[in-house]
Amino acid sequence: MSHGGKPERPATAQGHPGKPRLGHHYDTYEQQFDSNKLGMWLFLVTEILLFGGLFCAYSVYRAKHPEVFIYAHYFLDVNLGAINTVVLLFSSLTAAWAVRAAQLGQRRLLVALLTITIVCGFGFLGIKGVEYSEKWKHGLLWGKNFDYEALRHGEHTGADDHGEAGETEDHGTGSTADHAASAPDVALADETDPSATGYVAADTASNAGEMSNIPASAMGPPGLAAAQMVTEGHGSLEDVPRNVHLFFGIYFIMTGLHALHVIAGMIAILVILVLATKGRFGSAYFTPVDLTGLYWHVVDMVWIFLFPLLYLIH
Amino acid sequence: MLEKVRRITTKIKHAGEEHQGMVHVLPVWLLVAVFVSLMLFTWATVAATSVDLGRLNIWIALAIATVKAFLVALYFMHLRYDRPLHGVIFLFAIFFVMLFVALVLMDTSAYRPELIEGYAPALGSQ
C-alpha cells in the first residue's frame, strides 16, 4: 500500500514516538548526547592535526632560518594581534556561556550571546582584513609575489651603505617596475615596544626626510605607522635576509586557513542562532549549541598558539 | 591559607553540580574567572617579549600559550566535567602533533649540507 509511489517507512525509523529528537538508534537522550559529543571530539582531533601540520612547517623553517623570522616580524603589528586575541577569547567566553544558557533554557540570553559571538567573529575578520590589506599595499605577500623592490626603496637610511652594489637579495620575486608607485607606500608595521627593540614609536615628522616621503596624514591608523628599523642596523637592503617571502608564505597560509575556519564557525553559529530564536534548544536538547561551541573553542585555541608564534617573535 | 586554597579548588571541582541531574552546567562566575585568567596570561605573554632571555623566549611564550589552551579546554570546552574519554582523546591529539613536530625536527637536524649545499646563515657552518 504505497501512497503516490513513496514506500511506507517502518515505525522504528521515526525514532521514539513521544520522544522528539531522539534518534531510533539510541536508547536514551543521554546516550545520544554522549555519542554526538564523542563524534565531535574526534572531528576536533582532525582539526588539531590539520593545524599541527602547518605548525610543523613553521617549526622546521624557524629552526633552520631564524634570521628570516626575526627580520620579518617587524612587519606584523603586535597590537592588532593582541586585540584579535582578546576578541577571540571574549567570543569563547560568550560561546561557552551560550551553552550554559541553552542548558538552562534561557532563550533570550542564548540568542544575545550567540549574536555577540558572531559579532566578535566579524571584529576578528575585520582586523585581519586591515592587516592583510596593509601587507598587500606594501607588497609583503607570499612566494614570488613578495615585493623586494618595496623593501629596497623603503629602508634606505640615506646615511651609510646603500647596498646597491651587492644585490644578492634579488630572487625571483616577480618585482615589477612600479617601485615608483610602491616607494611612497612603505609604511611598515609599527612595533610599539620602544624599550625592547630599541627604536622609537613612529614620529613621522622626524623621519620624513629619512625613510619615505609619505605625508604624516597618509600614514594610516595608529599602530601601522612606519617603523624605524634603521636604528637596529636594518636600514639597508643588505640586511634583508634571503627568502623573507617564505615567512610570509607561512604567515598567510596559517592565518588564512585559520580565518577560513573562523568564517565556517560563524556560519555554523548563525545557523544555531536562527534555530535558537525558534526556541529549539532547552535543557533536554542543547547538543548543537554545545558542539558548535566546541568547534569555536578549537578555533580560538589555534589562534592562542598562532599569536605568540607569529607576532611575538623576538 | 591552605584551607582557603582547598576550598576554592573543591568549589571549582564541584561547580555546577547542583543543577539538573543529567547535565553539568558551568556557573557564570567560573566562566568569567577563566576569561579573566586568559586575559592575564595574554598580557603576560606580550609583556614577556620585552624581556630578552634569548632562546628561552619562545619556550616561555609556548608555555603560556599551553596554559591558556588548557584553560580553554578544561573549562570552556567542559573537559574537566566530561567523561574522561574526551580528555584522553584531546591529549592524544596533542601528543601526536608533538610527536610529528619532534620527529620532523630530528630529521631536519640531520641535514648534511656538505653533500648538498644549502643556505642557512644563522646556523654558522652547519
Interface residues (C-beta under 8 A of the other chain):
Chain A: Y29 E30 D34 K37 L38 W41 L42 L44 V45 I48 L49 G52 G53 F55 C56 S59 V60 A63 K64 H65 P66 E67 V78 A82 T85 V86 L89 F90 S92 L93 A95 A96 W97 V99 R100 Q103 L104 D193 S195 A196 P241 R242 S283 F286 D290 G293 L294 H297 V298 D300 M301 I304 F305 F307 P308 L309 L312 I313 H314
Chain B: H19 Q20 M22 V23 V25 L26 V28 L31 V32 V34 F35 L38 M39 T42 T45 V46 A48 T49 S50 V51 D52 N57 I58 A61 L62 I64 A65 K68 A69 V72 A73 Y75 F76 M77 H78 D82 R83 L85 H86 I89 F90 F92 A93 I94 F96 V97 F100 V101 V104 L105 T108 S109 Y119 A120 P121 A122 L123
